[in-house]
Amino acid sequence: MGKRTALWRGYVAVGALAAVGYYLLPRFGVPALAQVLVYVTISGSAAAALLTGVRRYRPARPAPWLFLAAGQILYALADLTFYLTRMVLEIETYPYWDDVLYLSSYPLMALGLVLFVRRRTPGWDGPSAIDSTIIAVVAALLLWVYLVSPRAFAPEDGPLAQWVSIAYPAMDLLLLTVGVRLLLGRGARTPTHRLIYGSLLLMLVADVLYGYQELTDTFVAGNELDAIWLGSALLLGASALHPSMARLGEPADAPTPDTSLGRLVALAAASMVAPLVLLEEALRAVTPHALAVALAGLALFPLTLARMSSLVVVQRRMAVTDGLTGLRTRRYFSEQLARHVATARRGGTRLGLMMLDVDHFKAVNDTYGHDGGDAVLREIARRLTEAVRPSDVVARYGGEEFAVLLPGLELTDVERLAERIIGVVSAVPVEVGGGSRARVTLSVGAVAFPDNAPTGSDLVTAADRALYAAKDAGRNRVVVAPRLAWASS
């Protein structure tokens, strides 16, 4: 086990031992103040661990981690205030200053999670957004029916207490929604992900049980819920001490949304919650929440319908989108080539085509591994997309070969664009991981319809010949196919 991996495990182990000590102290007649200090030390250690992780592993964008740390600092201060007033001073006032600190910590943590989501998926990941909204609607309904409304409208509570009682589950719902969005979004799942998910889940469970115990007047400071809250803090701190924390904010690869059977079953089950709640109330001959259930059902139906519709869109997109680079597939390119050739023939216009191949790509794989090779392909795809027009078709044609379809461009324009792309690609080395950079060059074959071929397939053949001529001539160059080469063959 490496030292880096041992760090987070050691932190959790020491924290767990301290939590056991927290429960054992009263048995030895230790004053309540000492027990409070142990609890707050464990809670505050999560903030220290978050800051230590940022300093140790130096993520490219530390802001999300700093927001999580700030939220945890407020949470630890709230713990100090809560347990001092309840366990030492025996003050039972509700709401109190600790509630201000607790409620202020949730938005900071949620903001940190939102920043992770935005940086992992810079674009709009519609399916994951719909999935997290479905789960949020279901959670909101359950919290409202079984936790919020019984406490919020208790006659013995004043307006301020009622609003604070509503605010706590609302903040839990905020964290749940953002956490689920991070969980269901694109990108690799790392140990840091799992530790953060575990922390959020434990916090939600503890807060819900706390709300229930407050509702039934069974909560006592220092009971079993403290172990769950402390576990949540320890997992959050451990998430920043794992080496994978530096990769949490990295952009995800090309979109390949999760359409697994497990996710669909979970969403279908979530959609059944509203009618099941209504059925449960009907069996008990009470329907005080009929409006809430109806509103939740009305929200879930279009969301579920939209999710099912998005699956069709996703499957279509996956059929024409390369999973590694996000470019179009060879199949899509061939379909568009036939359509554009027909359009150019009818309108008497030109159609440019480039075939591009990464020079010495095997050497890149041999030197930097397949992950390094994949990084090169993704970066070239990005530079190609930025160099051409939005209306042009950029595809991964196969392996390290790319194809670009350029409607309306003359052969001379295609050549100039190819020269510019070669310059853009070769000018800046590509990051291949581990701090290494690889200088990459391209060989390009340039053709145009009808200058070089009468059909789409002949156009590709002419571009291939020009591409191999560029490689034979020394690589890192453009070769333009001879005009009307098809007529002389």
LINFENJO-V374609 format. One record per residue. SS is DSSP state (H for helix, E for strand, - for the rest). PSI is psi in whole degrees, -180 to 180 (none if undefined). Layout:
SS | PSI
SS | PSI
//
This chain:
- | 125
- | 161
H | -37
H | -43
H | -35
H | -24
H | -52
H | -34
H | -42
H | -38
H | -47
H | -41
H | -47
H | -42
H | -40
H | -41
H | -40
H | -37
H | -38
H | -42
H | -35
H | -41
H | -24
H | -24
H | -46
H | -27
H | -20
H | 14
- | 20
- | 138
- | 151
H | -30
H | -39
H | -40
H | -41
H | -44
H | -37
H | -46
H | -48
H | -33
H | -43
H | -46
H | -44
H | -25
H | -26
H | -41
H | -42
H | -39
H | -39
H | -46
H | -37
H | -42
H | -41
H | -44
H | -35
H | -44
H | -11
- | 66
- | 151
- | -37
- | 98
- | -9
H | -46
H | -40
H | -36
H | -37
H | -41
H | -41
H | -43
H | -42
H | -39
H | -32
H | -46
H | -39
H | -40
H | -40
H | -38
H | -41
H | -44
H | -47
H | -44
H | -52
H | -28
H | -45
H | -40
H | -46
H | -27
H | -53
- | -15
- | 43
- | 126
- | 20
- | 136
- | 129
- | 165
- | -176
H | -30
H | -31
H | -36
H | -45
H | -44
H | -51
H | -25
H | -24
H | -33
H | -48
H | -35
H | -43
H | -42
H | -39
H | -41
H | -43
H | -39
H | -41
H | -38
H | -44
H | -46
H | -34
H | -28
H | -35
- | 81
- | -32
- | -170
- | 112
- | 82
H | -50
H | -44
H | -36
H | -41
H | -44
H | -46
H | -33
H | -40
H | -48
H | -37
H | -41
H | -44
H | -45
H | -40
H | -41
H | -48
H | -42
H | -41
H | -48
H | -45
H | -10
H | -49
H | -57
H | -39
H | -35
H | -39
H | -31
- | 24
- | 129
- | -27
- | -13
- | 143
- | 175
H | -41
H | -45
H | -37
H | -43
H | -38
H | -38
H | -33
H | -35
H | -38
H | -55
H | -28
H | -41
H | -38
H | -41
H | -37
H | -50
H | -39
H | -45
H | -47
H | -39
H | -42
H | -38
H | -40
H | -39
H | -43
H | -9
- | 176
- | 166
- | 163
- | 149
- | 118
- | 168
H | -35
H | -40
H | -51
H | -36
H | -40
H | -43
H | -44
H | -41
H | -47
H | -40
H | -44
H | -39
H | -43
H | -46
H | -46
H | -42
H | -39
H | -44
H | -37
H | -45
H | -39
H | -43
H | -36
H | -39
H | -37
- | 8
- | 40
- | 0
- | 136
- | 129
- | 134
- | 9
- | -166
- | -20
H | -29
H | -35
H | -38
H | -44
H | -43
H | -38
H | -39
H | -44
H | -42
H | -41
H | -38
H | -45
H | -40
H | -31
H | -31
H | -15
H | -7
- | 139
H | -26
H | -6
H | -30
H | -18
H | -2
- | -35
- | 9
- | 141
- | 142
- | 161
- | -174
- | 146
- | 123
- | 75
- | 145
- | 118
- | 34
- | 158
H | -39
H | -42
H | -42
H | -40
H | -42
H | -42
H | -39
H | -42
H | -41
H | -38
H | -19
- | -7
H | -45
H | -53
H | -32
H | -39
H | -42
H | -40
H | -42
H | -41
H | -36
H | -39
H | -30
- | 3
- | 33
- | 138
- | 48
- | -18
- | 23
H | -40
H | -44
H | -42
H | -42
H | -43
H | -41
H | -42
H | -41
H | -33
H | -39
H | -35
H | -54
H | -32
H | -45
H | -41
H | -42
H | -38
H | -43
H | -40
H | -38
H | -28
H | -39
H | -45
H | -42
H | -46
H | -40
H | -43
H | -40
H | -29
H | -24
H | 9
E | 130
- | 128
- | -27
- | -48
- | -18
- | 2
- | 174
E | 157
- | 168
H | -37
H | -47
H | -41
H | -45
H | -39
H | -44
H | -33
H | -47
H | -41
H | -43
H | -34
H | -44
H | -41
H | -45
H | -38
H | -42
H | -39
H | -4
- | 33
- | 176
- | 159
E | 114
E | 153
E | 135
E | 137
E | 127
E | 141
E | 137
E | 125
- | 137
- | 43
H | -32
H | -37
H | -35
H | -47
H | -42
H | -35
H | -44
H | 1
H | 172
H | -30
H | -40
H | -41
H | -41
H | -40
H | -40
H | -46
H | -41
H | -43
H | -40
H | -40
H | -43
H | -45
H | -37
H | -46
H | -39
H | -25
H | -23
- | 180
- | 156
- | -29
- | -13
- | 155
E | 117
E | 126
E | 151
E | 111
E | -26
E | 129
- | -120
- | 21
E | 137
E | 159
E | 142
E | 126
E | 128
E | 84
E | 134
- | 0
- | 136
- | 162
H | -39
H | -36
H | -39
H | -42
H | -45
H | -41
H | -41
H | -41
H | -40
H | -41
H | -42
H | -42
H | -42
H | -43
H | -42
H | -19
H | -38
- | 120
- | 155
E | 134
E | 125
E | 13
E | 152
- | 22
- | 3
E | 153
E | 143
E | 131
- | 126
- | 141
- | 164
E | 149
E | 140
E | 137
E | 126
E | 132
E | 172
E | 149
E | 135
- | 18
- | -36
- | -15
- | 151
- | -15
- | 170
H | -46
H | -38
H | -33
H | -43
H | -41
H | -44
H | -39
H | -39
H | -44
H | -41
H | -38
H | -47
H | -29
H | -38
H | -39
H | -42
H | -27
- | 1
- | 0
- | 175
- | 49
- | 169
E | 136
E | 128
E | 132
- | 146
- | 141
- | 140
- | 36
H | -32
H | -30
H | -28
H | -4
- | none
//
